[in-house]
């Protein structure tokens, strides 16, 4: 299969897997609207990830136009679900701390396994 088809297959697998993980495993007191926001956010984060952009709160705010609070409200359940990992790094000015996220490596491995491991890392 050509590389372009592999990339399309990976994107479809990612979307389907995220949808399944979020809708089939609701968190306590979570609304359907919250789950839809999480699916949308994961799509944005995946595109940013593919573009090698750091997944920091500031970058996500800039890309989505949401407030920091809006981003945090959508990101926190994704971290709780284990779909994202979080770590603290120095902010862009080098003085304070900034939250940086990464799509959980286990999630990407599960998607690769669905594809028979043929998608390049």
Secondary structure, DSSP 8 states (H G I E B T S, - for coil): --HHHHHHHHHHHHHHHHHHHHHSS--TT--HHHHHHHHHHHHHHHHHHHTT--EEHHHHHHHH---HHHHHHHHHHHHHHTSEEEEEEE-TTSSSEEEEEEE-HHHHHHHHHHTTT-S--
